Amino acid sequence: MAGDDDAADDDVVALLMRQHGDIRNLFDEVEQSRGDERRDAFRRLVRLLAVHETAEEEVVHPFARRALPGGEQVVADRLAEERAAKEALAALDDMDTDDPKFLPQLLTLRADVQEHARAEERYEFTHIRRSGDAAKLAAMARGVKAAEAMAPTRPHPGVESAAANVLVGPVAALMDRTKDAVRKAMGNG
């Protein structure tokens, strides 16, 4: 998976697009498997979604707010979508993957996540690529990788800021470590 490898990602948009592909593939794997395989695939999906969204909240959304025309509204729309997805993911996370209600709810979540990803690609990613030079895109990619390394591994509905998302982790100091790691990786620390 994109966030779990040591690839030399030097373009934040390429990294995030690859993660979107990884997320689609994991949805496929969860849908097509059963029993322990489904549980394992779902755990990987939960982790990737949680770290992906946290990384976007820490790195992508702040850039979008500042650099994109109407950036505040673009980010507000993405955060609303992310909150709904986190709520759905948390409900699924509390369910047994063999429960007959699991797959229909997963399919609904998948549709919502795919719509959210298309909106990110259209309203944020294309503008980020146009607005950021190669050095900025590389710094943002390093920030995403650093945020992923520190991010929570479970969805936290109602927590759509990076700072708050990290605070719900087991130790409040994780917030400072995440910020420090992102700033260092992006060359701002």
Secondary structure, 3 states (H helix, E strand, C coil): CHHHCCCCCCCHHHHHHHHHHHHHHHHHHHHHCCHHHHHHHHHHHHHHHHHHHHHHHHHHHHHHHHHCCCHHHHHHHHHHHHHHHHHHHHHHHCCCCCCCCHHHHHHHHHHHHHHHHHHHHHHHHHHHHHHCCHHHHHHHHHHHHHHHHHCCCCCCCCCCCHHHHHHCCCCCHHHHHHHHHHHHHCCCC
